Amino acid sequence: MDWRNGRHSLVLLVEEIFWQLLVEGILVPGSDSYNLDLPWFHITQFGREVLASTEPQPYDPADYLRRLQERIVNPDPTVVAYLAESLETFRKGNLVASTVMLGIAAERVFLLLCESLEAALVNSAEKAAFAKLLGRFSMKPKLDWVHNKIQQLQKQSPTGFPENATIMIVAIYDLMRGQRNELGHPREVPPRVKREDNFVNLQIFPRYYEIAEETRDFLVSNQV
């Protein structure tokens, strides 16, 4: 390849990346109050937070999913599908859609946990009661039941059970569930999601999923 063609291709690639960073809110035009337009530009406060973060990076979906698989050996295909959709819509600025997709991924993780918990229950009456709850559509009673059961287990401090399961599973799922429900129903005021909130939730998700899987691993080997 002629060096001039190579340089031309590189310039075009840099320009594409630059405009993508503008769309994503990492960069904005202007360097100061005297130079407010292009070619001057600067990193936004949000951009600085993104660049400083060491958590899985939603702005790099391929690396984000790779790092997720480092934490979870065999991630559920449905979870990954919704998560990938959430990442893609986030990068394009479709924050409502991204939040809803992430909420569905979080729900799938929670339901997988419920299945493992039901299978591990040793008390027949407790098992029947939980199975009845799982057969219903509403998520809130299921969430409350799992919350109480996980708290009971944490008080017993069994070997191999995650110490922070209540916060990392129940509290975080409840947060994402609430956001998804709020956005997923028609209302008079158009839905709005802050980019910063969507960004943080995407960064939290891998840890939420990891703790849920650690809990499921415990339930496979232990009756409760």
Summary of the structure (lengths in Angstrom):
residues: 224
radius of gyration: 21.8
end to end distance: 65.6
largest distance: 76.1
contacts: 629
relative contact order: 0.12
helix: 69%
strand: 4%
